[in-house]
């Protein structure tokens, strides 16, 4: 569980491509922006 910026259209496209119970590994895009404190 966690916060992922996916909209319903992303989920509809992804759902038939993966099996139930698989582990998803999320990686930031190469040009992502992060905040530092």
PyMOL commands that set and color helices and strands:
alter all, ss='L'
color gray80, all
select helices_A, chain A and resi 8-15
alter helices_A, ss='H'
color red, helices_A
deselect
rebuild
show_as cartoon
